[in-house]
Amino acid sequence: MPQFFDPVPLCAEFDTVMSDAFDDLAHVNSGSAGNRFRYVPVMNERTPVSVDLTLKLADLANELLGAPVLPGRAKATTYFGATNWHRDSDGPARSIGMVCYLDTLDACTGALSVVPGSFTRDADPGVEGMAIPTIAGDVIVFDEHLLHGATGGSGRRQWRVDFVADNGDDAALRAYFSSQFSPGWDGGYNMHRYSSYGSHWRTLNQRWTDRLHHLGALQAAADEEDAVRKMRSANGQTGSAM
């Protein structure tokens, strides 16, 4: 969706968050897709532009999935280097990712590349992906079962939120949300200032809050953050990141 939103406020908010969320500005995570990244949940009163865009995109997600939706985490992420081919979900829940790159990207500089049709079938060996060049203000919407990756690029900024169809299959939805959180994994950001599904977020949509509570998503987020606090405390880390 070209030029779906004004990128200037989101870019400014993104840069502020990244400079504010890390005591260690050199902290970089390593992902299972061979990528390197730094990310922060952007879901509270400190990130109003992100929250507003999430609410706007939720209406579109309802239409695309043909059902009421529930949100995953809205995240600001800086990626470094290539990302190997992977899928964001292999479960039965119907879900989509909505991605906004805040830099001009092409096939050589880290633009999202996809294997068309791979969300419904295994990719054929040797099939090449198709890059999707974007500029700030564009939104890419894709099925989370789609095979995708990126080539090259350094320090590219991505804002993203995911939505899953709330179609009554609670077992599939519980599995979907439990896969989003990993107690024991530390993203390095200040969880006190940038929590997942915090008190502000829970005031946005009562149906979302009730369903996310019922499905265990709110508890899973709290468990992940509690585990990180305990690890940091055991390691003698104190300060705002706690």
Protein Blocks (a to p, Z undefined) as FASTA:
>chain_A
ZZkbcfklmmmmmmmmmmmmpmblmbccddfkopacdddddfbfklmmlmmmmmmmmmmm
mmmnopacddddddddddehjdddddfbfcfbdcddddddfbdcdfknopacddehklmb
ccdehiacddddddehiacdddfkbccddeejehiacddddddddehpamlmmmmmmmmp
cghiaghiafklmcghifklmmmpmklmmmmmmnommmmmmmmmmmmmmmmmmnopacjk
ZZ
